[in-house]
Amino acid sequence: MKILHVVKKENDSYAIDIARRQLASGKEVILVLLHDAVLSTIPLDGLKVFACHDDVKARGGSKLNIETIDYQGIVKLIFEADNITSW
């Protein structure tokens, strides 16, 4: 089962904790950081994470060293996911 979490708030520890629990239970978990979430400083080790390229650019960069993705890539992830949660 592939679960996609779309996180929009900076340092949303609740969303990250849920994603980690799902990963620990054997599910494939992907996070997409949008809006202010690209400014997060919470360590995301072990999680597959992407940041929206345009949001990173608009906010002057990201504090995390993660791969950026464009809107087409985000839409592709949405259609590939079995479940989507937006935070």
C-alpha positions in Angstrom: 0.0 0.0 0.0 1.4 3.4 -1.0 0.4 6.3 1.2 1.1 9.9 0.2 1.1 12.7 2.8 0.9 16.2 1.5 2.2 18.5 4.3 1.7 22.2 4.2 2.6 23.5 7.6 6.2 24.1 8.8 7.4 21.6 11.4 4.2 19.6 11.4 5.4 17.0 13.9 2.1 15.2 14.1 2.0 14.5 10.3 5.6 13.3 10.4 4.9 11.0 13.4 2.0 9.4 11.6 4.1 8.9 8.5 6.8 7.3 10.5 4.4 4.9 12.2 2.9 3.9 8.8 6.4 3.3 7.5 7.3 1.2 10.5 4.2 -0.9 9.9 5.5 -1.8 6.4 3.6 0.6 4.2 5.3 2.6 1.5 5.1 6.2 2.6 5.9 9.3 0.6 5.8 12.9 1.9 5.3 16.0 -0.4 6.1 19.3 1.3 4.2 22.3 0.0 3.9 25.9 1.1 5.6 26.6 4.4 6.4 22.9 5.0 9.4 23.3 2.7 11.0 25.4 5.6 10.7 22.6 8.1 13.7 21.6 10.2 12.3 18.3 11.5 14.7 15.5 10.6 13.0 13.3 7.9 15.5 10.4 7.9 14.1 7.2 6.5 11.2 8.8 4.8 10.9 9.4 1.1 10.4 13.1 0.8 9.9 15.6 -2.0 9.5 19.4 -1.8 7.6 21.4 -4.3 10.2 23.2 -6.4 8.2 26.4 -6.8 7.5 26.7 -3.0 11.2 26.2 -2.3 12.1 28.9 -4.8 9.5 31.3 -3.5 10.7 30.9 0.1 14.4 31.3 -0.7 15.4 27.7 -0.3 14.9 24.8 2.0 16.7 24.0 5.3 16.5 20.3 4.4 18.5 18.6 1.7 15.7 16.9 -0.1 14.7 16.4 -3.8 12.4 19.0 -5.3 9.5 18.1 -7.6 7.4 20.0 -10.0 3.6 20.1 -10.2 3.5 17.4 -12.8 5.5 15.1 -10.5 3.2 15.9 -7.6 0.1 15.0 -9.7 1.8 11.7 -10.8 2.4 10.8 -7.1 -1.2 11.5 -6.3 -2.4 9.2 -9.0 0.0 6.4 -8.0 -1.0 6.6 -4.3 -3.6 4.2 -2.7 -4.3 6.7 0.1 -3.7 10.5 0.3 -3.7 12.6 3.5 -3.4 16.3 3.3 -2.2 18.1 6.5 
